[in-house]
Amino acid sequence: MKDWKLIRCTPEMSVIKVVEIIDQSGVRFAVVVNKNDKLLGTVTDGDIRRGLLRGISLETSIDQVMNLLPTSLKESEKDQATKIMEQKNLLHIPITNCDGVVTDISVLNQALTATPRDNPVVLMAGGLGKRLGEMTKNTPKPLLKVGKKPILETILENFIDHGFHNFYISVNYKSEMIKEYFGNGSKWNISIKYIDEEIPLGTAGSLKLIPDDNQRPIFVMNGDLLTTVNFQDLLEYHNEHNFLGTMCVREYDFQVPFGVVEIEETKIKKIVEKPIHKFFVNAGVYVIGREALKYIPKDQSFDMPKLFEKIIEDNKTTSVFPIREYWIDVGRADDFKRANYEYDEVFT
């Protein structure tokens, strides 16, 4: 690596600071060292997301989530790095001298570029957009502009930036306008096909209409969301554990506006003033295995949460992927206004 010190951090650094290092470096990885650059551990995007699921705060020190036993090589073994990374499915390996001091980082080429992905990406764009009132009377919600371009175009380009090129857009309300704008995808050098919902099929029902010639996991995303989540990291997370379904979630805080009284029979045990409760909520982005489509009824409205319920009832493995990046649902007027205000800072 040209300058490995750009991804160097110390164990007392906060998670949020290391997130900044990882995101700015472009290699999705950081190495943890002491003041003398001796290797103590490594941190990947996945390590951080698993920590968030355990309840780790972004202000917590990185030593609470880092990998304490990373694969590393001595300088004399550096020429074996690529082979070992491919064997162990790694994107990075620290190189150290005989004293364990980091002198370089070997990085697999695919960590630096967006690997082409053939996975189908299904964008749900058939809703009526009733919550936005008059704004969607003559324009379907996916074509409403946030910043200087339609919402759905920003979503599409984010996937393209991560190597995806095989798209399906599920349409119903004012479908002809969406088809006219996006066409067959040639403007972006990608493929776009359309799933026509004769009746509204919900966020999962139209998946039954996808051709079965591609057995790779399927991305599904609501067409009224804007997020900077790393779709490559999401897919790798899903594939690594061979989940049948992966649901993106985001943390939601709710503060009770009163003092909460905890009681035992008739006695007061404790009074907690305006406590904050934290939840993980559905973020409207999913990856599902092709086998999951068998749980979807044909020609019926069916939503993604119901699909996950069916998979869980059948004792198949599902998981969650916490979004730590920017995320907003633009389906309400206030949030649509806020997204326009924030767009340039986040997406340009």
C-alpha positions in Angstrom: 0.0 0.0 0.0 1.3 3.4 -0.9 1.0 4.9 2.6 -0.4 2.4 5.1 -0.3 5.1 7.8 -3.4 6.6 6.3 -5.3 3.7 7.8 -3.5 3.5 11.1 -5.4 3.9 14.4 -4.8 3.4 18.1 -6.9 1.2 20.4 -8.2 4.2 22.4 -9.7 5.9 19.3 -13.4 6.1 19.2 -15.4 3.9 16.8 -16.7 6.9 15.0 -13.2 8.2 14.3 -12.1 4.9 12.9 -15.2 4.8 10.7 -14.0 8.1 9.2 -10.6 6.6 8.6 -12.1 3.5 6.9 -14.5 5.5 4.8 -11.9 8.1 3.6 -9.3 5.5 2.8 -11.3 3.6 0.2 -9.9 0.2 1.4 -12.6 -0.5 4.0 -10.1 -1.5 6.6 -7.9 0.0 9.4 -4.9 -1.4 11.3 -4.6 -0.9 15.1 -1.1 -0.3 16.5 0.5 1.1 19.6 2.6 4.2 19.8 5.5 2.3 18.3 3.4 1.0 15.4 3.4 -2.6 16.8 0.5 -4.5 15.4 -2.4 -5.0 18.0 -5.3 -5.8 15.7 -7.3 -4.9 12.6 -10.8 -3.4 12.1 -13.1 -4.0 9.1 -16.5 -2.5 8.3 -18.0 -5.9 9.3 -16.3 -5.7 12.7 -17.9 -2.3 13.4 -21.4 -3.3 12.2 -21.3 -6.5 14.4 -20.3 -4.2 17.3 -23.2 -1.9 16.7 -25.6 -4.9 16.8 -24.2 -5.7 20.2 -25.0 -2.3 21.4 -21.6 -0.7 21.1 -21.8 3.1 20.9 -20.0 5.0 18.2 -18.2 6.8 21.0 -16.8 3.5 22.4 -13.0 2.9 21.9 -12.2 0.7 18.9 -10.5 -2.0 21.1 -14.1 -3.2 21.9 -14.7 -4.3 18.3 -11.3 -4.9 16.7 -10.0 -8.3 15.7 -7.3 -9.2 18.2 -5.9 -12.2 16.1 -5.6 -10.9 12.5 -3.7 -12.8 9.8 -0.3 -11.0 9.2 2.9 -11.8 7.4 6.6 -11.1 8.0 8.4 -8.9 5.4 10.2 -12.0 4.1 6.7 -13.6 3.3 5.2 -10.5 1.6 5.3 -12.1 -1.9 2.8 -14.8 -0.6 0.3 -12.1 0.4 -2.0 -12.3 -2.6 -2.2 -16.1 -2.6 -3.0 -16.2 1.1 -5.6 -13.4 0.8 -7.4 -15.4 -1.9 -7.2 -18.7 0.1 -8.5 -17.1 3.3 -11.0 -14.7 1.5 -9.2 -11.7 2.9 -8.9 -8.2 1.3 -6.0 -7.0 3.5 -3.0 -8.4 5.3 -0.6 -6.4 7.6 3.1 -6.8 6.9 5.4 -6.6 9.9 9.1 -6.8 10.7 10.6 -9.4 13.1 9.5 -7.2 16.1 5.9 -7.2 15.1 6.0 -3.5 13.9 3.8 -2.8 10.9 5.8 -1.8 7.8 3.2 -2.1 5.1 -0.3 -3.4 4.2 -0.9 -5.8 1.3 -4.3 -5.0 -0.3 -6.1 -7.2 -2.8 -7.0 -5.3 -6.0 -10.7 -5.9 -5.6 -10.6 -3.9 -2.3 -9.7 -0.8 -4.3 -12.2 -1.1 -7.1 -15.9 -1.9 -7.5 -16.0 -5.5 -8.6 -18.7 -6.0 -11.3 -21.7 -7.7 -9.8 -24.2 -9.7 -11.8 -26.8 -9.8 -8.9 -30.3 -8.7 -9.8 -31.2 -5.4 -8.2 -35.0 -4.8 -7.8 -36.1 -1.3 -7.1 -39.6 -0.9 -5.9 -41.2 2.1 -7.7 -44.9 1.2 -7.9 -46.3 3.1 -4.9 -48.9 5.9 -5.1 -46.9 8.3 -2.9 -50.0 9.4 -1.1 -48.1 10.8 1.9 -46.6 13.5 -0.4 -50.0 14.8 -1.4 -50.1 17.1 -4.4 -46.4 16.5 -5.2 -47.3 13.0 -6.6 -50.5 14.0 -8.3 -48.8 14.3 -11.7 -45.4 12.8 -11.0 -44.7 9.4 -9.5 -42.7 9.6 -6.3 -39.5 8.0 -7.8 -39.2 10.8 -10.3 -39.5 13.6 -7.8 -36.3 15.5 -7.7 -34.1 15.6 -4.6 -31.1 17.8 -5.4 -31.0 18.1 -9.2 -32.1 14.6 -10.1 -35.0 12.1 -9.4 -34.8 10.0 -6.3 -34.6 6.8 -8.2 -31.7 8.0 -10.4 -29.6 8.7 -7.3 -30.4 5.2 -6.0 -29.6 3.7 -9.4 -26.2 5.5 -9.6 -25.3 4.5 -6.1 -25.6 0.8 -7.1 -23.7 1.4 -10.3 -20.9 2.9 -8.3 -20.6 -0.4 -6.4 -20.4 -2.5 -9.6 -24.1 -3.5 -10.1 -25.5 -3.4 -13.6 -28.5 -5.8 -13.7 -31.6 -3.9 -12.7 -35.4 -4.5 -12.5 -37.7 -1.6 -11.7 -41.1 -2.7 -10.3 -43.7 -0.2 -11.6 -47.5 0.5 -11.3 -48.5 4.1 -10.7 -47.7 6.3 -13.7 -45.4 3.6 -14.9 -45.1 5.0 -18.4 -43.3 8.1 -17.0 -40.7 6.0 -15.2 -40.1 3.8 -18.3 -39.7 6.9 -20.5 -37.1 8.4 -18.2 -34.9 5.4 -17.5 -35.5 3.4 -20.7 -33.4 0.3 -21.1 -30.5 1.7 -19.0 -28.2 2.3 -22.0 -27.7 5.9 -20.8 -25.8 4.4 -17.8 -24.4 1.4 -19.7 -26.5 -1.0 -17.7 -29.5 -3.2 -18.2 -33.0 -2.1 -16.9 -36.0 -4.3 -17.3 -39.5 -3.6 -15.9 -41.8 -5.6 -13.7 -45.4 -4.4 -14.4 -47.7 -4.7 -11.5 -51.2 -5.1 -12.9 -52.4 -4.7 -9.3 -50.2 -3.3 -6.4 -48.1 -6.2 -5.2 -46.4 -4.7 -2.2 -42.7 -4.6 -1.6 -42.2 -8.3 -2.2 -45.0 -9.6 -4.4 -43.5 -8.5 -7.7 -40.3 -10.5 -7.1 -42.3 -13.6 -8.2 -42.2 -12.1 -11.7 -38.4 -12.1 -12.0 -37.0 -14.6 -14.5 -35.2 -17.5 -12.9 -32.1 -17.5 -15.1 -29.9 -15.8 -12.5 -29.4 -17.7 -9.2 -27.4 -15.1 -7.5 -28.8 -13.3 -4.3 -31.2 -10.5 -5.1 -31.1 -6.9 -3.9 -34.4 -5.3 -3.1 -34.7 -1.6 -2.2 -37.6 0.7 -1.7 -37.6 3.5 -4.3 -38.2 6.3 -1.8 -35.0 5.9 0.2 -31.7 7.7 0.0 -28.7 6.1 1.6 -24.9 6.0 1.2 -24.7 2.4 2.5 -21.9 0.3 0.9 -23.8 -2.2 -1.2 -20.6 -4.3 -1.8 -20.1 -4.6 2.0 -23.7 -5.7 2.4 -23.5 -8.4 -0.3 -20.2 -9.7 1.1 -21.8 -9.8 4.6 -24.8 -11.8 3.2 -22.6 -14.2 1.2 -20.1 -14.8 4.0 -22.7 -16.3 6.3 -24.9 -17.8 3.6 -28.1 -16.2 4.9 -31.4 -16.8 3.1 -32.4 -13.2 3.9 -30.5 -10.1 5.1 -32.4 -7.0 6.2 -30.8 -3.6 6.6 -31.7 -1.9 9.9 -31.0 1.4 11.5 -31.0 2.5 15.1 -34.1 4.4 16.2 -34.1 6.2 19.6 -37.4 7.0 21.4 -37.4 9.1 24.5 -40.3 8.7 26.9 -41.4 12.3 27.8 -42.1 11.5 31.4 -40.5 9.9 34.4 -41.0 6.1 34.2 -41.9 4.5 37.5 -40.7 0.9 37.9 -42.8 -1.0 40.5 -42.9 -4.3 42.3 -46.4 -5.2 43.4 -47.4 -1.9 45.1 -43.8 -0.6 45.9 -41.8 1.8 43.8 -38.5 0.2 42.9 -37.0 3.1 40.9 -37.9 6.2 39.0 -36.1 6.8 35.6 -36.5 10.4 34.3 -37.4 10.5 30.6 -35.5 7.3 29.6 -34.3 6.8 26.1 -35.1 3.4 24.4 -33.1 2.2 21.5 -34.5 0.0 18.7 -33.4 -1.4 15.4 -36.0 -0.7 12.7 -36.4 -1.9 9.1 -34.5 0.3 6.7 -36.1 -0.9 3.4 -33.0 -2.5 1.9 -32.7 -6.3 1.6 -30.7 -9.1 0.1 -32.4 -12.5 -0.4 -31.5 -15.8 -1.8 -33.3 -17.1 -4.8 -34.8 -19.9 -2.6 -36.7 -17.3 -0.6 -39.0 -16.6 -3.6 -40.9 -19.8 -3.0 -42.5 -18.2 0.1 -44.1 -15.4 -2.0 -47.7 -16.1 -3.2 -48.4 -15.4 -6.8 -50.5 -12.4 -7.9 -51.0 -11.2 -4.4 -49.9 -8.1 -2.4 -47.1 -9.3 -0.2 -44.5 -7.2 1.7 -40.9 -7.9 2.6 -41.4 -8.1 6.4 -44.0 -10.8 5.8 -41.5 -12.7 3.6 -38.9 -12.6 6.5 -41.6 -13.9 8.9 -42.2 -16.8 6.6 -38.5 -17.6 6.3 -38.1 -17.5 10.0 -41.2 -19.7 10.6 -39.4 -22.3 8.3 -36.3 -22.1 10.5 -34.2 -20.7 7.8 -31.3 -18.3 8.6 -31.9 -14.6 8.4 -29.8 -11.7 9.7 -29.6 -7.9 9.9 -27.1 -5.5 8.6 -26.9 -2.2 10.6 -26.7 0.9 8.5 -24.3 3.4 10.0 -24.3 5.6 6.9 -26.7 8.3 5.8 -30.3 7.1 5.4 -33.6 8.9 4.9 -37.1 7.9 3.8 -38.3 10.8 1.6 -41.9 9.6 1.6 -43.1 12.4 3.9 -43.2 16.1 3.0 -40.9 17.1 5.9 -38.3 14.4 5.2 -38.5 15.2 1.5 -37.7 18.9 2.3 -34.8 17.8 4.6 -33.4 15.4 2.0 -33.2 18.3 -0.5 -31.4 20.5 2.1 -28.9 17.7 2.8 -28.4 16.3 -0.7 -25.4 18.4 -1.9 -23.4 17.8 1.3 -24.1 14.0 1.3 -24.1 13.0 -2.4 -21.9 15.5 -4.3 
